[in-house]
Amino acid sequence: MAGHSKWANIKHKKARADASRGKIWTRLIKELQVAAKTGGGDASANPRLRLAIDKAKASNMPNDNINRAVARGAGAGEGEDYEEIRYEGYGLGGAAIIIDCMTDNRTRTVADVRHALSKHGGNLGTDGSVAFMFAHVGQFLFSPDVSEDTIMEVALEAGAQDVITDDEGVTEVLCDPIDFETVKAAFEAAQLIPEEADITMRAENSVDLDGEHAINMQKILDKLEDLDDVQEVYTNAVMDVE
């Protein structure tokens, strides 16, 4: 999420995931249940569920846990009735934040999100106040040691929209969310393994923060990510995570 570069971002996210695997699994179970509930329990016919299963397996969740969550979502057994809610707000320096939640108590969730934002200088916005600053895309990030030319050849042939390599050599591939599975399969066939592969909200432009603004913005993001009802947090803030 935060970071002075895409590579720092990747390492930061992996470190947080390793430090809080239990919380990651809880979020993945929610996503598995909701994906199965909204699109059915057959992963071959439900792209959202396929992606959720891939994420769960990448986080080393046991197959039994995955299967139980899918079964509950598809109606085989009792499960919580989660509601999906998106909140939009601002951090420091006008930086935009999108917070995707799954909750069984909307009142609790909005209070927790508002508190996390305001504690370090942010505030909750209205629907649509910052969403226009982001694009809904399929995104793949490759480490600098993977050939940019090979990535580009496979990506564009599979229908990707853009291939971008930054100053550190991290290659980013963007595609329409509808084409995510096709592009992902093409990379797998070519034995190209991305560090990250997801359907995400990608900031169209960034806001650079430093000093106290950067420190407090990171506190806001960490506080939001630690909330039980929060699934994903997106921002256009760029800062040093060290």
NUDOTI-683215 format. One record per atom (N, C-alpha, C, O): residue number from 1; atom name; x, y, z. Coordinates in pm, whole numbers, plus 50000, padded with zeros to 5 digits. Atoms other than C-alpha are relative to their C-alpha. Layout:
N
k;a;X;Y;Z
NUM;CA;X;Y;Z
...
//
This chain:
242
k;a;X;Y;Z
1;N;50081;49882;50000
1;CA;50000;50000;50000
1;C;50087;50125;50000
1;O;50102;50190;49896
2;N;49910;49884;49997
2;CA;50233;50276;50118
2;C;50139;49957;49957
2;O;50172;49838;49958
3;N;49863;50036;50036
3;CA;50591;50295;50000
3;C;50060;50102;49906
3;O;49987;50165;49829
4;N;49937;49904;50090
4;CA;50846;50509;49821
4;C;50025;49940;49864
4;O;50070;50011;49773
5;N;49986;50065;50129
5;CA;50858;50255;49538
5;C;49911;49876;50000
5;O;49866;49831;50105
6;N;50082;50121;50007
6;CA;50663;49955;49411
6;C;50069;49883;50071
6;O;50002;49799;50133
7;N;49928;50111;49936
7;CA;50936;49722;49536
7;C;49991;50010;50152
7;O;49973;49909;50220
8;N;50017;49980;49856
8;CA;50924;49874;49885
8;C;49858;49963;50041
8;O;49835;49906;50148
9;N;50140;50032;49975
9;CA;50547;49840;49865
9;C;49980;49850;50012
9;O;49914;49803;50105
10;N;50014;50146;49999
10;CA;50569;49468;49785
10;C;50057;49942;50129
10;O;49994;49859;50194
11;N;49935;50053;49880
11;CA;50812;49401;50071
11;C;49921;50036;50126
11;O;49909;49956;50219
12;N;50078;49954;49885
12;CA;50602;49606;50314
12;C;49875;49914;50018
12;O;49843;49872;50129
13;N;50121;50080;49992
13;CA;50285;49413;50229
13;C;50031;49857;50044
13;O;49957;49799;50123
14;N;49964;50137;49961
14;CA;50461;49077;50260
14;C;50037;49993;50147
14;O;50001;49897;50215
15;N;49962;49998;49858
15;CA;50606;49173;50599
15;C;49876;50007;50088
15;O;49869;49939;50190
16;N;50123;49988;49922
16;CA;50262;49275;50727
16;C;49922;49869;49997
16;O;49865;49827;50098
17;N;50073;50126;50012
17;CA;50108;48954;50596
17;C;50063;49892;50087
17;O;49992;49817;50155
18;N;49931;50101;49919
18;CA;50372;48737;50762
18;C;49978;50024;50149
18;O;49972;49929;50227
19;N;50014;49966;49859
19;CA;50325;48923;51091
19;C;49858;49980;50050
19;O;49836;49974;50171
20;N;50139;50009;49956
20;CA;49947;48885;51095
20;C;49922;49898;49918
20;O;49815;49927;49865
21;N;50063;50102;50084
21;CA;49862;48560;50918
21;C;49859;49966;50043
21;O;49772;49942;49960
22;N;50133;50031;49951
22;CA;49564;48493;51143
22;C;49897;50099;49950
22;O;49787;50060;49910
23;N;50092;49895;50048
23;CA;49404;48825;51047
23;C;49981;49988;49849
23;O;49871;50008;49798
24;N;50010;50017;50145
24;CA;49482;48764;50680
24;C;49904;49886;49968
24;O;49820;49900;49879
25;N;50089;50113;50023
25;CA;49308;48426;50696
25;C;49855;50037;50028
25;O;49765;49995;49955
26;N;50137;49958;49967
26;CA;49003;48582;50862
26;C;49940;50079;49884
26;O;49824;50058;49847
27;N;50048;49920;50113
27;CA;48973;48831;50576
27;C;49975;49912;49878
27;O;49877;49930;49806
28;N;50016;50089;50115
28;CA;49021;48559;50316
28;C;49877;49912;50015
28;O;49808;49887;49916
29;N;50119;50082;49977
29;CA;48752;48342;50474
29;C;49874;50080;49969
29;O;49780;50029;49908
30;N;50114;49914;50033
30;CA;48509;48635;50453
30;C;49984;50012;49849
30;O;49873;50000;49797
31;N;50006;49984;50145
31;CA;48598;48688;50088
31;C;49955;49871;49931
31;O;49877;49876;49836
32;N;50043;50129;50056
32;CA;48558;48316;50011
32;C;49850;49982;50016
32;O;49781;49940;49923
33;N;50143;50017;49973
33;CA;48214;48312;50173
33;C;49916;50092;49912
33;O;49818;50048;49853
34;N;50078;49904;50078
34;CA;48090;48627;49999
34;C;50009;49970;49851
34;O;49910;49981;49779
35;N;49984;50034;50142
35;CA;48233;48524;49663
35;C;49912;49880;49963
35;O;49849;49879;49857
36;N;50083;50119;50026
36;CA;48058;48185;49688
36;C;49852;50034;50009
36;O;49770;49981;49934
37;N;50141;49961;49983
37;CA;47735;48347;49806
37;C;49950;50078;49880
37;O;49838;50056;49834
38;N;50045;49914;50108
38;CA;47722;48603;49525
38;C;50012;49936;49862
38;O;49936;49968;49771
39;N;49978;50057;50133
39;CA;47852;48390;49238
39;C;49993;49850;49991
39;O;50016;49792;49885
40;N;50008;50146;50000
40;CA;47805;48028;49343
40;C;50130;49936;50042
40;O;50237;49996;50035
41;N;49886;50070;49944
41;CA;48038;47768;49487
41;C;50088;49928;49899
41;O;50185;49863;49938
42;N;49919;50064;50104
42;CA;48176;47643;49153
42;C;50106;50098;49952
42;O;50075;50193;49879
43;N;49893;49906;50033
43;CA;48513;47813;49113
43;C;50023;50013;49850
43;O;50065;50118;49803
44;N;49977;49996;50144
44;CA;48531;47724;48743
44;C;49905;50098;49931
44;O;49932;50144;49820
45;N;50099;49909;50058
45;CA;48225;47945;48681
45;C;49991;50132;50077
45;O;49903;50213;50051
46;N;50006;49882;49913
46;CA;48302;48215;48940
46;C;50140;50061;50011
46;O;50217;50020;50098
47;N;49865;49942;49997
47;CA;48611;48431;48868
47;C;50039;50060;50134
47;O;50153;50049;50177
48;N;49969;49940;49869
48;CA;48586;48614;49199
48;C;50040;49892;50100
48;O;50132;49910;50179
49;N;49967;50110;49909
49;CA;48588;48284;49386
49;C;50135;49939;49965
49;O;50212;49904;50055
50;N;49870;50054;50040
50;CA;48884;48157;49182
50;C;50113;50086;50055
50;O;50212;50034;50106
51;N;49897;49909;49950
51;CA;49084;48466;49276
51;C;50012;49988;50151
51;O;50123;49988;50205
52;N;49998;50014;49853
52;CA;48986;48428;49643
52;C;50070;49871;50041
52;O;50146;49869;50138
53;N;49935;50128;49969
53;CA;49096;48063;49642
53;C;50151;50010;49975
53;O;50231;49960;50053
54;N;49858;49981;50030
54;CA;49427;48157;49477
54;C;50069;50077;50113
54;O;50179;50040;50155
55;N;49943;49921;49891
55;CA;49489;48419;49748
55;C;50012;49916;50127
55;O;50112;49923;50198
56;N;49998;50084;49880
56;CA;49400;48171;50023
56;C;50113;49899;49993
56;O;50184;49876;50092
57;N;49892;50098;50015
57;CA;49639;47911;49885
57;C;50137;50067;50009
57;O;50230;50010;50065
58;N;49873;49927;49992
58;CA;49914;48172;49846
58;C;50035;50036;50144
58;O;50152;50054;50178
59;N;49978;49972;49857
59;CA;49868;48246;50218
59;C;50008;49872;50083
59;O;50002;49876;50206
60;N;49983;50131;49935
60;CA;49907;47874;50297
60;C;49881;49960;50085
60;O;49898;49890;50185
61;N;50119;50046;49930
61;CA;49549;47831;50413
61;C;49970;49855;49962
61;O;49972;49821;49844
62;N;50029;50141;50030
62;CA;49464;47459;50443
62;C;49876;49986;49912
62;O;49782;50065;49921
63;N;50113;50022;50090
63;CA;49228;47320;50180
63;C;49869;49979;50075
63;O;49764;50022;50028
64;N;50122;50022;49922
64;CA;48981;47212;50449
64;C;49936;50132;50040
64;O;49813;50147;50034
65;N;50053;49867;49963
65;CA;48946;47574;50566
65;C;49936;50067;49879
65;O;49829;50127;49890
66;N;50053;49940;50123
66;CA;48896;47690;50208
66;C;49867;49938;49964
66;O;49770;50008;49935
67;N;50122;50071;50040
67;CA;48636;47425;50133
67;C;49883;50029;50093
67;O;49769;50041;50048
68;N;50107;49969;49905
68;CA;48440;47496;50452
68;C;49944;50140;49977
68;O;49823;50161;49982
69;N;50045;49862;50024
69;CA;48429;47869;50379
69;C;49915;50009;49874
69;O;49812;50076;49873
70;N;50075;50000;50125
70;CA;48311;47809;50023
70;C;49863;49935;50021
70;O;49762;49985;49972
71;N;50126;50070;49975
71;CA;48046;47562;50141
71;C;49903;50087;50080
71;O;49784;50091;50050
72;N;50087;49912;49922
72;CA;47915;47808;50400
72;C;49942;50112;49914
72;O;49824;50144;49922
73;N;50047;49892;50087
73;CA;47896;48085;50143
73;C;49897;49954;49900
73;O;49805;50028;49866
74;N;50092;50055;50099
74;CA;47717;47860;49896
74;C;49872;49948;50062
74;O;49781;49904;49991
75;N;50125;50038;49934
75;CA;47455;47774;50157
75;C;50002;49870;50075
75;O;49900;49830;50132
76;N;49991;50128;49929
76;CA;47581;47446;50305
76;C;50049;50023;50142
76;O;50167;50001;50172
77;N;49962;49976;49861
77;CA;47580;47536;50674
77;C;49978;50144;50039
77;O;49954;50230;49955
78;N;50021;49866;49948
78;CA;47544;47839;50894
78;C;50124;50087;49978
78;O;50237;50042;49995
79;N;49891;49905;50017
79;CA;47754;48145;50818
79;C;49951;50141;50022
79;O;49831;50168;50008
80;N;50039;49862;49979
80;CA;47757;48515;50895
80;C;49952;50063;49870
80;O;49999;50027;49762
81;N;50052;49931;50116
81;CA;47564;48740;50660
81;C;50074;50132;49986
81;O;50033;50234;50043
82;N;49917;49881;50014
82;CA;47830;48990;50555
82;C;49947;50094;49893
82;O;49898;50050;49788
83;N;50036;49895;50094
83;CA;47752;49318;50381
83;C;50129;50067;49952
83;O;50218;50095;50032
84;N;49884;49932;50055
84;CA;48006;49477;50148
84;C;49975;50151;49996
84;O;49874;50196;49943
85;N;50013;49855;49995
85;CA;48061;49849;50204
85;C;50133;50063;49960
85;O;50239;50016;49999
86;N;49880;49924;50036
86;CA;48307;50095;50051
86;C;49989;50140;50062
86;O;49889;50209;50045
87;N;49991;49865;49945
87;CA;48411;50409;50239
87;C;50112;50075;49928
87;O;50210;50015;49883
88;N;49900;49915;50064
88;CA;48607;50699;50092
88;C;50038;50113;50095
88;O;49953;50165;50167
89;N;49957;49895;49909
89;CA;48814;50953;50278
89;C;50132;50062;49958
89;O;50186;50033;49851
90;N;49875;49927;50025
90;CA;49121;51173;50298
90;C;50097;49979;50116
90;O;50056;49972;50232
91;N;49896;50005;49900
91;CA;49448;51138;50480
91;C;50068;50134;50009
91;O;50002;50238;50003
92;N;49922;49877;49991
92;CA;49725;51395;50514
92;C;50031;50056;49862
92;O;50042;49981;49765
93;N;49960;49937;50125
93;CA;49809;51646;50242
93;C;49903;49978;49886
93;O;49941;49987;49769
94;N;50100;50023;50103
94;CA;49486;51573;50056
94;C;50007;49863;49935
94;O;49939;49839;49835
95;N;49989;50136;50055
95;CA;49584;51209;49992
95;C;49865;49928;50011
95;O;49796;49941;50112
96;N;50129;50070;50005
96;CA;49286;50992;49895
96;C;50014;49858;50054
96;O;50118;49795;50041
97;N;50003;50135;49945
97;CA;49189;50667;50067
97;C;49866;49935;49966
97;O;49761;49998;49982
98;N;50120;50083;50019
98;CA;48940;50395;49969
98;C;50011;49883;50096
98;O;50114;49816;50102
99;N;50000;50107;49901
99;CA;48843;50144;50238
99;C;49886;49904;49968
99;O;49769;49941;49981
100;N;50100;50103;50029
100;CA;48661;49823;50136
100;C;49980;49912;50123
100;O;50077;49859;50178
101;N;50032;50074;49878
101;CA;48484;49646;50423
101;C;49900;49889;49973
101;O;49824;49893;49876
102;N;50105;50100;49991
102;CA;48280;49335;50492
102;C;49958;49995;50146
102;O;50041;49975;50234
103;N;50043;49988;49862
103;CA;48066;49360;50801
103;C;49861;49941;50022
103;O;49781;49931;49929
104;N;50135;50038;49959
104;CA;47765;49225;50988
104;C;49940;50108;50089
104;O;49834;50088;50148
105;N;50048;49889;49917
105;CA;47725;49560;51168
105;C;50052;50132;49941
105;O;50161;50177;49976
106;N;49960;49878;50070
106;CA;47738;49874;50952
106;C;50031;50114;50097
106;O;50125;50191;50075
107;N;49981;49891;49904
107;CA;47709;50109;51252
107;C;50137;49991;50067
107;O;50207;50091;50080
108;N;49868;50020;49937
108;CA;48015;49959;51422
108;C;50112;50033;49902
108;O;50209;50099;49937
109;N;49892;49984;50098
109;CA;48219;49961;51103
109;C;50026;50145;49964
109;O;50141;50188;49961
110;N;49979;49860;50037
110;CA;48161;50322;51004
110;C;50060;50079;50115
110;O;50141;50169;50094
111;N;49942;49932;49884
111;CA;48241;50435;51359
111;C;50149;49968;50011
111;O;50230;50057;50040
112;N;49860;50041;49991
112;CA;48567;50235;51357
112;C;50083;50067;49890
112;O;50195;50112;49915
113;N;49928;49939;50113
113;CA;48668;50369;51012
113;C;50017;50149;50024
113;O;50125;50204;50002
114;N;49992;49856;49974
114;CA;48587;50728;51107
114;C;50106;50030;50107
114;O;50183;50125;50093
115;N;49903;49979;49892
115;CA;48793;50697;51428
115;C;50143;49979;49950
115;O;50232;50056;49984
116;N;49866;50029;50052
116;CA;49091;50541;51245
116;C;50051;50114;49912
116;O;50170;50146;49914
117;N;49961;49890;50087
117;CA;49091;50825;50994
117;C;50031;50127;50081
117;O;50132;50193;50058
118;N;49988;49871;49930
118;CA;49046;51113;51238
118;C;50110;50001;50105
118;O;50161;50108;50140
119;N;49903;50007;49892
119;CA;49291;50990;51503
119;C;50133;50066;49963
119;O;50199;50125;50048
120;N;49871;49943;50042
120;CA;49592;51102;51297
120;C;49984;50105;49891
120;O;50077;50130;49814
121;N;50014;49884;50087
121;CA;49444;51386;51094
121;C;49925;49978;49870
121;O;49923;50068;49786
122;N;50078;50024;50121
122;CA;49231;51223;50823
122;C;49853;50026;50025
122;O;49814;50064;50136
123;N;50144;49985;49981
123;CA;48858;51244;50765
123;C;49923;49917;49898
123;O;49973;49887;49789
124;N;50086;50080;50085
124;CA;48573;51044;50616
124;C;49932;50090;49898
124;O;49883;50197;49932
125;N;50065;49923;50105
125;CA;48437;51167;50282
125;C;49866;49939;49962
125;O;49819;49845;50025
126;N;50128;50049;50049
126;CA;48114;51112;50093
126;C;50024;49900;49886
126;O;50134;49892;49831
127;N;49991;50094;50111
127;CA;48043;50843;49832
127;C;50039;50074;49872
127;O;49976;50173;49835
128;N;49955;49940;50124
128;CA;48230;50928;49514
128;C;50099;50113;50015
128;O;50144;50170;49915
129;N;49912;49885;49978
129;CA;48452;51189;49674
129;C;50143;49976;49953
129;O;50211;50071;49914
130;N;49863;50028;50047
130;CA;48779;51011;49582
130;C;50008;49885;49902
130;O;50113;49862;49841
131;N;49994;50118;50086
131;CA;48684;50703;49380
131;C;50042;50033;49857
131;O;50105;49951;49790
132;N;49965;49960;50137
132;CA;48728;50897;49054
132;C;50151;50012;49979
132;O;50198;50019;49866
133;N;49855;49990;50009
133;CA;49099;50921;49134
133;C;50067;49865;49979
133;O;50189;49857;49965
134;N;49948;50136;50011
134;CA;49139;50543;49098
134;C;49938;49929;49880
134;O;49827;49962;49837
135;N;50051;50085;50108
135;CA;49098;50290;48817
135;C;49989;49857;50050
135;O;50078;49807;50120
136;N;50020;50141;49964
136;CA;48958;49939;48867
136;C;50069;49914;49895
136;O;50024;49907;49781
137;N;49917;50071;50098
137;CA;49219;49717;48701
137;C;50050;49866;50054
137;O;50053;49843;50175
138;N;49920;50115;49965
138;CA;49387;49382;48698
138;C;50145;50042;50001
138;O;50189;50112;49909
139;N;49863;49953;49985
139;CA;49745;49431;48815
139;C;50093;49884;50032
139;O;50063;49800;50116
140;N;49895;50098;49975
140;CA;50057;49213;48804
140;C;50130;50077;50022
140;O;50163;50167;49945
141;N;49872;49936;49973
141;CA;50389;49320;48959
141;C;50110;49894;49999
141;O;50101;49792;50067
142;N;49889;50093;50014
142;CA;50715;49147;48864
142;C;50128;50062;50055
142;O;50151;50182;50038
143;N;49875;49953;49941
143;CA;51050;49175;49042
143;C;50097;50040;49890
143;O;50080;50000;49774
144;N;49905;49951;50101
144;CA;51345;49343;48866
144;C;50078;49891;49927
144;O;50133;49917;49819
145;N;49920;50103;50065
145;CA;51510;49011;48784
145;C;49923;49923;49892
145;O;49977;49829;49834
146;N;50078;50063;50107
146;CA;51231;48910;48542
146;C;50009;50088;49876
146;O;49993;50209;49884
147;N;49978;49927;50125
147;CA;51287;49009;48178
147;C;49878;50084;49960
147;O;49768;50032;49943
148;N;50109;49910;50042
148;CA;51079;49312;48083
148;C;49950;49964;49861
148;O;49829;49966;49836
149;N;50040;50032;50137
149;CA;51080;49211;47716
149;C;49911;49876;49996
149;O;49812;49873;49922
150;N;50081;50122;49997
150;CA;50945;48863;47795
150;C;49863;50028;50059
150;O;49761;49982;50007
151;N;50127;49964;49938
151;CA;50679;49004;48024
151;C;49912;50073;49899
151;O;49794;50041;49885
152;N;50077;49919;50095
152;CA;50571;49255;47759
152;C;49944;49915;49887
152;O;49828;49930;49847
153;N;50044;50085;50111
153;CA;50553;48995;47484
153;C;49879;49915;50041
153;O;49780;49908;49968
154;N;50109;50087;49953
154;CA;50333;48759;47688
154;C;49877;50084;50035
154;O;49764;50047;50002
155;N;50111;49918;49952
155;CA;50121;49037;47840
155;C;49917;50056;49885
155;O;49794;50044;49884
156;N;50074;49935;50109
156;CA;50030;49218;47520
156;C;49929;49897;49912
156;O;49820;49922;49862
157;N;50064;50106;50078
157;CA;49957;48895;47336
157;C;49875;49947;50071
157;O;49780;49904;50006
158;N;50113;50050;49921
158;CA;49720;48796;47620
158;C;49890;50104;50016
158;O;49784;50073;50070
159;N;50104;49899;49993
159;CA;49529;49124;47597
159;C;50017;50105;50108
159;O;49923;50178;50138
160;N;49975;49898;49899
160;CA;49691;49340;47866
160;C;49995;50140;49936
160;O;50021;50156;49817
161;N;50013;49863;50049
161;CA;49638;49715;47836
161;C;50131;50078;50001
161;O;50155;50161;49913
162;N;49878;49920;49986
162;CA;49975;49845;47949
162;C;50106;49922;50077
162;O;50074;49837;50161
163;N;49886;50058;49929
163;CA;50321;49738;48066
163;C;50093;50116;50036
163;O;50137;50190;49948
164;N;49922;49886;49951
164;CA;50520;49984;48280
164;C;50115;49949;50086
164;O;50094;49868;50176
165;N;49884;50035;49918
165;CA;50872;49943;48421
165;C;50054;50126;50065
165;O;50082;50225;49998
166;N;49955;49880;49929
166;CA;50987;50184;48691
166;C;50153;50004;50008
166;O;50222;49918;49954
167;N;49855;49979;49993
167;CA;51336;50312;48774
167;C;50073;49888;50072
167;O;50193;49868;50048
168;N;49939;50111;49928
168;CA;51402;50015;49005
168;C;49994;49868;49923
168;O;50050;49767;49966
169;N;50011;50121;50080
169;CA;51317;49764;48733
169;C;49879;49916;50029
169;O;49865;49806;49974
170;N;50125;50072;49974
170;CA;50980;49655;48876
170;C;49907;50021;49882
170;O;49880;50135;49843
171;N;50089;49991;50115
171;CA;50748;49576;48587
171;C;49856;49977;50044
171;O;49824;49880;50111
172;N;50142;50003;49965
172;CA;50376;49643;48626
172;C;49920;49976;49873
172;O;49938;50045;49773
173;N;50088;50030;50113
173;CA;50120;49491;48391
173;C;49857;50031;50042
173;O;49811;49988;50147
174;N;50138;49962;49972
174;CA;49769;49635;48377
174;C;49907;49943;49894
174;O;49941;49939;49776
175;N;50098;50053;50094
175;CA;49460;49481;48221
175;C;49859;50033;50050
175;O;49841;50071;50166
176;N;50140;49988;49959
176;CA;49083;49510;48225
176;C;49970;49885;50097
176;O;50017;49774;50075
177;N;50032;50109;49907
177;CA;48945;49312;48523
177;C;49939;49878;49932
177;O;49960;49765;49977
178;N;50061;50112;50072
178;CA;48749;49099;48275
178;C;50108;49908;49941
178;O;50086;49788;49926
179;N;49892;50077;50063
179;CA;49080;48988;48118
179;C;50101;49945;50100
179;O;50200;49884;50059
180;N;49902;50039;49899
180;CA;49257;48915;48448
180;C;50035;49851;49992
180;O;50152;49815;49992
181;N;49976;50145;50003
181;CA;49214;48536;48430
181;C;50080;49959;49876
181;O;50167;49872;49884
182;N;49930;50034;50125
182;CA;49334;48523;48069
182;C;50147;50038;50008
182;O;50234;49960;49971
183;N;49862;49953;49988
183;CA;49646;48730;48137
183;C;50076;49916;50102
183;O;50191;49879;50080
184;N;49938;50081;49896
184;CA;49719;48534;48455
184;C;50038;49861;49946
184;O;50147;49810;49972
185;N;49974;50132;50058
185;CA;49692;48203;48267
185;C;50117;50006;49901
185;O;50196;49912;49893
186;N;49891;49985;50096
186;CA;49928;48333;47996
186;C;50135;50009;50071
186;O;50233;49949;50026
187;N;49876;49992;49923
187;CA;50192;48423;48256
187;C;50037;49863;50057
187;O;50153;49824;50056
188;N;49974;50133;49944
188;CA;50155;48081;48419
188;C;50054;49907;49893
188;O;50147;49830;49918
189;N;49955;50086;50110
189;CA;50197;47907;48083
189;C;50143;50033;49960
189;O;50218;49945;49916
190;N;49865;49957;50035
190;CA;50513;48110;48022
190;C;50097;49989;50119
190;O;50213;50027;50109
191;N;49922;50017;49877
191;CA;50637;48029;48376
191;C;50055;50135;50050
191;O;50168;50143;50098
192;N;49969;49868;49945
192;CA;50642;48398;48468
192;C;49916;50019;50126
192;O;49793;50024;50120
193;N;50070;49995;49872
193;CA;50554;48433;48837
193;C;50006;50142;50056
193;O;50114;50189;50092
194;N;49999;49864;49945
194;CA;50447;48780;48956
194;C;50013;49998;50152
194;O;49974;49902;50218
195;N;49996;49984;49855
195;CA;50520;48901;49307
195;C;49861;50029;50055
195;O;49828;49989;50166
196;N;50138;49971;49964
196;CA;50162;49028;49319
196;C;49913;49985;49876
196;O;49955;50020;49765
197;N;50097;50008;50108
197;CA;49857;48952;49105
197;C;49863;50017;50063
197;O;49821;49937;50147
198;N;50126;49971;49933
198;CA;49523;49104;49194
198;C;49915;50092;49912
198;O;49965;50157;49820
199;N;50089;49899;50056
199;CA;49221;49301;49081
199;C;49989;50108;50106
199;O;49948;50080;50219
200;N;49978;49899;49898
200;CA;49268;49632;49254
200;C;49948;50136;49955
200;O;49907;50154;49840
201;N;50027;49860;50031
201;CA;49192;50004;49269
201;C;50135;50071;49993
201;O;50201;50088;50095
202;N;49868;49940;50022
202;CA;49499;50174;49121
202;C;49988;50151;49987
202;O;49910;50201;49906
203;N;50004;49854;50005
203;CA;49561;50543;49182
203;C;50048;50051;49866
203;O;50151;50006;49814
204;N;49963;49942;50128
204;CA;49571;50747;48861
204;C;50119;50096;50016
204;O;50204;50107;49928
205;N;49890;49908;49970
205;CA;49804;51005;49020
205;C;50034;49987;50148
205;O;49949;49952;50229
206;N;49956;50018;49861
206;CA;50008;51002;49341
206;C;50017;50134;50071
206;O;50033;50239;50008
207;N;49973;49885;49914
207;CA;50049;51244;49631
207;C;50121;49965;50085
207;O;50116;49872;50165
208;N;49877;50026;49926
208;CA;50402;51256;49773
208;C;49993;50065;50139
208;O;49960;50183;50153
209;N;50000;49950;49862
209;CA;50427;51291;50151
209;C;50136;49975;50064
209;O;50200;49874;50037
210;N;49876;50021;49926
210;CA;50729;51337;50374
210;C;49983;50055;50142
210;O;49881;50115;50175
211;N;50002;49948;49864
211;CA;50812;51424;50735
211;C;49883;49949;50082
211;O;49845;49833;50073
212;N;50111;50036;49912
212;CA;50527;51426;50986
212;C;49877;49954;49923
212;O;49804;49866;49968
213;N;50114;50042;50083
213;CA;50267;51398;50710
213;C;50013;49852;49961
213;O;49917;49777;49968
214;N;49977;50139;50039
214;CA;50423;51072;50592
214;C;49983;49906;50119
214;O;49921;49800;50107
215;N;50009;50084;49880
215;CA;50451;50933;50945
215;C;49854;49981;50042
215;O;49812;49869;50069
216;N;50139;50008;49956
216;CA;50091;51015;51036
216;C;49911;49932;49896
216;O;49815;49864;49932
217;N;50075;50069;50104
217;CA;49959;50895;50700
217;C;50019;49849;50013
217;O;49923;49773;49999
218;N;49975;50143;49982
218;CA;50126;50558;50759
218;C;49924;49946;50121
218;O;49876;49833;50119
219;N;50076;50040;49881
219;CA;49963;50546;51103
219;C;49852;49981;49966
219;O;49789;49887;50014
220;N;50140;50013;50043
220;CA;49622;50604;50944
220;C;49979;49869;49924
220;O;49886;49795;49953
221;N;50014;50121;50082
221;CA;49676;50325;50690
221;C;50013;49874;50085
221;O;49936;49780;50067
222;N;49982;50116;49914
222;CA;49804;50081;50953
222;C;49878;49980;50090
222;O;49834;49867;50111
223;N;50117;50008;49913
223;CA;49511;50162;51183
223;C;49880;49943;49924
223;O;49806;49860;49976
224;N;50109;50050;50083
224;CA;49263;50102;50902
224;C;50018;49851;49970
224;O;49923;49773;49982
225;N;49975;50139;50035
225;CA;49427;49775;50798
225;C;49983;49906;50119
225;O;49954;49788;50101
226;N;50014;50083;49881
226;CA;49412;49650;51157
226;C;49855;49980;50042
226;O;49828;49897;50130
227;N;50142;50016;49964
227;CA;49031;49687;51175
227;C;49948;49866;49949
227;O;49976;49827;49835
228;N;50050;50133;50036
228;CA;48854;49351;51171
228;C;49909;50002;49877
228;O;49908;49907;49800
229;N;50096;49996;50110
229;CA;48591;49464;50921
229;C;50059;50047;49868
229;O;49992;50042;49765
230;N;49937;49947;50122
230;CA;48838;49609;50668
230;C;50064;49886;49921
230;O;50139;49805;49974
231;N;49943;50100;50091
231;CA;48927;49392;50370
231;C;50119;50055;49922
231;O;50224;49991;49914
232;N;49894;49940;50081
232;CA;49135;49626;50154
232;C;50005;50151;50023
232;O;49902;50214;50047
233;N;49982;49856;49990
233;CA;49277;49977;50180
233;C;50084;50044;49880
233;O;50191;49988;49854
234;N;49928;49946;50116
234;CA;49385;50176;49872
234;C;50027;50148;50024
234;O;49944;50217;50082
235;N;49967;49859;49985
235;CA;49559;50513;49865
235;C;50085;50047;49883
235;O;50152;49967;49817
236;N;49909;49943;50099
236;CA;49732;50748;49625
236;C;50119;50067;50066
236;O;50198;50134;50000
237;N;49885;49943;49926
237;CA;49980;50853;49896
237;C;50125;49918;49970
237;O;50121;49796;49965
238;N;49870;50063;50017
238;CA;50345;50778;49831
238;C;50092;50054;50109
238;O;50110;50175;50122
239;N;49914;49958;49889
239;CA;50582;50782;50129
239;C;50103;49893;50027
239;O;50092;49781;49978
240;N;49896;50096;49961
240;CA;50889;50614;50273
240;C;49946;49915;50112
240;O;49900;49968;50213
241;N;50054;50089;49897
241;CA;50785;50306;50472
241;C;50107;49958;50099
241;O;50076;49889;50196
242;N;49892;50046;49911
242;CA;51123;50256;50639
242;C;49983;50058;50138
242;O;50064;50030;50227
//
